[in-house]
């Protein structure tokens, strides 16, 4: 029994906010400054009435259509997000309701930008165990809701969006190897150190980040986990057709590719158009490359991410 991706989907809110748009809104920055340091040129921002579950619905419907199945076939929903609709119920349950189905297990995973890799790995274990056969795995974020638009060190980096895959039991090879890690001692370099208590916000409700520390940590662990998962799959990096990394910063992506000896021609990047969409970034990039024809059936892919927590992980799969 294997777990294989049979369909992909993604969704971006209508509003695209360019770097020049940020400048016109009063952010103390420039297009040149942002592009040079991050590679980001634009990001999408959800409407006031759009929640993470709304973005997830659109991406999920596209993934279902690509897989050629109805929502009723889903028996497991795992949704990765750091920006849920509510404290509870889970955004996965809200997504389930909006898809018009019931009965399937549904829950959220919170691993920030590694969330989709975590969710996909967990879903694969359910399928390999034989307990479930068709999983909807989603990454969805409305990070614009937790940004301080006066902090140029963070507000220029993030955007909103959703990506989804259908993961089904199959006789064909699918996920070949995975690895997940976390180290909570580094939480202070990237966090939203606030919560709600007694109807009031306690602490800081915005993203706080030590950019240089995050960069240094991300470059190291992404290279390490990539080598780890290659070893588990019994492969060399040269055997990969595509690397799909978390879309945080073009310099981190380039450094990871260099450490693996991969040409950037084998790396899927959307960070320039979408910014950092956290848990949504990997499935978004995957869907873009599937739909434009770069990724084809039978290709070998590595997905990898790193996020606040700190969490990190990687998956190798046959598409």
C-alpha positions in Angstrom: 0.0 0.0 0.0 1.4 3.4 -1.0 0.1 7.0 -0.6 0.1 8.9 -3.9 -0.9 12.4 -4.9 -3.7 12.2 -7.4 -4.8 15.8 -7.7 -3.5 19.3 -6.9 -5.2 22.7 -6.5 -4.5 26.2 -5.4 -6.2 29.6 -4.8 -5.0 33.2 -4.5 -7.1 36.1 -3.4 -7.9 38.6 -6.1 -6.0 41.5 -4.7 -2.3 41.5 -5.7 -0.2 44.0 -3.7 3.1 44.9 -5.4 6.2 46.3 -3.7 5.4 49.7 -5.2 1.9 49.5 -3.8 3.4 49.0 -0.3 5.5 52.1 -0.8 2.5 54.1 -1.9 0.7 52.9 1.3 3.5 54.5 3.4 5.8 51.5 4.1 9.4 52.7 4.4 10.9 50.6 1.7 11.4 50.3 -2.0 10.9 47.7 -4.8 14.7 47.4 -5.2 15.3 46.9 -1.4 12.7 44.1 -1.2 13.7 42.3 -4.4 17.4 42.4 -3.6 16.9 40.9 -0.2 14.0 38.5 -0.7 13.2 38.1 -4.4 9.5 39.1 -3.7 7.8 41.4 -6.2 4.1 40.9 -5.2 1.8 39.1 -2.8 -1.9 38.5 -2.6 -4.1 39.8 0.2 -7.5 38.3 1.2 -10.6 40.4 1.3 -11.9 41.5 4.7 -14.6 38.8 4.5 -12.3 36.0 3.4 -11.2 33.5 6.0 -8.6 30.7 5.8 -11.4 28.1 5.2 -12.7 30.1 2.3 -9.4 30.0 0.5 -9.1 26.3 1.4 -12.4 25.6 -0.2 -11.4 27.0 -3.6 -8.0 25.1 -3.6 -9.7 21.9 -2.5 -12.4 22.0 -5.2 -9.6 22.3 -7.8 -7.7 19.4 -6.3 -10.8 17.3 -6.3 -11.5 18.1 -9.9 -7.9 17.3 -10.9 -8.2 13.9 -9.1 -11.5 13.2 -10.8 -13.3 12.4 -7.5 -16.2 13.8 -5.5 -15.8 15.3 -2.0 -17.8 12.3 -0.6 -14.9 10.0 -1.2 -12.7 11.9 1.3 -12.3 10.1 4.6 -9.6 12.3 6.1 -9.0 16.0 6.1 -5.7 17.5 7.5 -5.4 21.2 7.2 -2.2 23.2 8.0 -2.6 26.8 9.1 -1.3 29.3 11.5 -4.1 31.7 10.9 -7.3 29.7 11.6 -10.8 31.1 11.3 -11.5 30.6 15.0 -9.9 29.4 18.1 -12.2 26.4 17.7 -13.7 24.6 15.9 -10.8 23.6 13.7 -10.5 25.2 10.2 -10.5 21.6 8.9 -14.0 21.1 10.3 -15.2 24.4 8.8 -13.7 23.3 5.4 -15.5 20.0 5.7 -18.8 21.8 6.3 -18.3 24.1 3.3 -17.5 21.2 1.1 -20.9 19.7 2.1 -19.6 16.5 3.5 -19.5 14.9 7.0 -18.1 11.9 8.9 -14.5 12.0 7.7 -11.9 12.7 10.4 -10.8 16.3 10.2 -8.2 18.3 12.2 -5.7 21.1 12.0 -1.9 20.9 12.1 0.0 23.9 13.4 3.7 23.8 12.3 3.7 27.3 10.7 5.7 27.2 7.4 6.4 23.5 7.7 2.8 22.8 8.2 2.0 21.3 4.8 5.0 18.9 5.0 3.9 17.9 8.5 0.3 17.4 7.3 1.2 15.4 4.2 3.5 13.2 6.3 0.8 12.5 8.9 -1.8 11.8 6.1 0.6 9.3 4.5 0.9 7.4 7.8 -2.9 7.1 8.1 -3.1 5.7 4.5 -0.2 3.4 4.9 -1.8 2.0 8.1 -4.9 1.0 6.1 -7.3 3.0 8.3 -8.0 5.6 5.6 -7.9 5.7 1.9 -8.5 9.2 0.6 -7.1 12.3 2.3 -7.5 16.0 1.5 -4.4 17.8 2.7 -4.5 21.5 2.7 -2.2 24.5 3.5 -4.1 27.8 3.9 -3.1 31.1 5.3 -4.4 34.7 5.8 -1.1 36.0 7.2 -2.0 39.6 6.3 -4.2 39.5 9.4 -1.2 39.2 11.7 1.2 41.7 10.1 2.2 45.1 11.4 2.2 47.1 8.3 4.6 49.6 9.8 7.3 46.9 10.2 9.1 46.7 6.9 11.1 43.7 8.1 8.0 41.5 8.2 5.1 43.1 6.3 6.9 42.9 2.9 7.5 39.2 3.2 4.1 37.5 3.6 0.9 36.9 1.6 -2.3 35.0 1.6 -3.2 31.9 -0.3 -4.1 28.2 -0.2 -2.9 24.9 -1.8 -4.4 21.4 -1.6 -3.7 17.9 -2.7 -5.6 14.7 -2.8 -3.6 11.8 -1.3 -5.0 8.4 -2.1 -4.1 4.8 -1.3 -2.5 3.2 -4.4 -0.5 0.2 -5.7 1.8 2.7 -7.4 4.7 4.4 -5.7 3.9 7.7 -4.1 5.6 9.0 -1.0 9.0 7.4 -0.7 10.5 8.9 2.4 9.9 11.7 4.9 11.5 13.4 7.9 10.1 15.8 10.5 11.9 17.8 13.2 11.4 20.6 15.7 13.4 22.6 18.3 11.3 24.8 20.5 14.3 26.5 22.0 14.5 28.7 18.9 10.9 30.0 19.2 11.9 33.5 20.0 13.4 34.3 16.6 10.1 33.9 14.8 6.8 34.1 16.6 3.5 35.9 17.2 3.9 36.3 21.0 0.2 37.1 21.9 -3.0 35.5 22.8 -6.6 36.3 23.7 -7.5 36.3 27.4 -10.8 37.7 28.9 -11.7 39.2 25.5 -8.5 41.2 25.2 -5.3 40.6 23.3 -2.4 39.8 25.7 1.1 40.3 24.3 1.9 41.1 20.7 -0.6 40.0 18.0 1.8 40.6 15.1 4.6 38.5 13.6 8.0 39.2 15.2 11.1 38.0 13.5 14.9 38.2 13.8 15.7 38.0 10.1 19.4 37.2 10.1 18.9 34.5 12.8 16.0 32.9 10.8 18.1 33.0 7.6 21.1 31.3 9.2 18.9 28.6 10.9 16.8 27.9 7.8 19.8 27.4 5.5 21.3 24.9 7.8 18.3 22.7 8.7 16.9 22.7 5.1 20.2 21.3 3.8 20.4 18.8 6.7 16.9 17.5 6.3 17.2 17.3 2.5 20.2 15.0 2.9 18.5 13.0 5.6 15.4 12.3 3.5 17.6 11.4 0.5 19.4 8.9 2.6 16.1 7.4 3.8 15.0 7.0 0.2 18.3 5.6 -0.9 18.8 8.3 -3.5 21.2 11.0 -4.6 20.1 14.6 -5.1 20.9 14.2 -8.8 18.0 11.7 -9.1 15.5 14.5 -8.2 13.5 16.0 -11.0 12.3 18.9 -9.0 12.9 20.6 -5.6 9.8 22.4 -4.2 11.0 24.3 -1.2 9.0 26.6 1.1 8.8 29.9 -0.6 10.2 32.3 2.0 13.2 34.0 0.5 15.0 33.5 -2.8 18.4 33.6 -1.1 17.4 30.7 1.2 16.1 28.7 -1.8 19.3 29.4 -3.8 21.5 28.4 -0.9 19.6 25.1 -0.4 19.9 24.2 -4.1 23.6 25.0 -4.1 24.2 22.8 -1.0 22.5 19.9 -2.8 24.3 20.5 -6.0 21.1 21.3 -7.9 20.7 23.8 -10.7 18.0 26.4 -10.1 16.5 25.1 -13.3 15.3 22.1 -11.2 13.8 24.3 -8.4 10.2 25.5 -8.5 9.9 29.1 -7.3 6.8 31.3 -6.9 8.1 33.5 -4.1 8.4 36.4 -6.5 4.6 36.4 -7.3 3.2 35.1 -4.0 5.5 36.1 -1.2 5.7 33.8 1.8 2.3 32.1 2.2 3.5 30.0 5.1 1.8 26.5 5.1 0.3 27.3 1.7 3.5 28.0 -0.1 4.6 24.4 -1.0 1.2 23.1 -2.3 0.7 26.5 -4.2 4.1 26.1 -5.9 3.4 22.4 -6.6 0.0 23.2 -8.2 1.5 26.0 -10.3 4.2 23.7 -11.7 1.7 20.8 -12.3 -0.7 23.0 -14.2 2.0 24.7 -16.4 3.3 21.3 -17.4 6.7 21.3 -15.8 5.9 18.6 -13.3 4.7 15.4 -15.0 3.5 12.0 -13.8 6.5 9.8 -12.8 8.7 12.8 -11.7 10.5 12.5 -8.5 10.0 15.5 -6.2 11.4 16.8 -2.9 9.2 19.0 -0.8 10.8 20.8 2.2 9.9 23.5 4.6 11.1 25.3 7.8 9.0 27.5 10.0 8.5 29.0 13.4 8.6 26.7 16.3 11.2 26.0 15.0 9.9 23.2 12.8 11.3 21.7 9.7 10.8 18.6 7.4 11.0 17.1 4.0 9.2 14.6 1.8 10.4 12.7 -1.3 7.7 11.4 -3.6 6.9 10.0 -7.0 4.3 12.2 -8.6 
